[in-house]
Amino acid sequence: MKEEEFVPGRLVCSKAGRDRGKYYLIWKVINETMVQIVNGKERKISGPKKKNIKHLKICPFAAGELFLIEINAKRRVTDADIRKKLSEIPARQTDK
């Protein structure tokens, strides 16, 4: 995995822990191994989850790419925006 792939707004899927299989957006990069992730429901912007990048998988879905552009444009992002983007992910989509 390349560290530059883990940037704010990137769509990721948890591959370890109690939240395995859930989708999140990277909210903030803490250091080269840790990021803060949000999903707008259990993990809101006001209380993001710290997660090691080795427990995350980058997802190639378009929702993450579109959101990446919005965050980088410094637009104010809300939990509702995050929930909407995550709901656009196909429900039974799997990465290979």
Summary of the structure (lengths in Angstrom):
residues: 96
radius of gyration: 12.0
end to end distance: 14.9
largest distance: 33.0
contacts: 267
relative contact order: 0.23
helix: 27%
strand: 24%
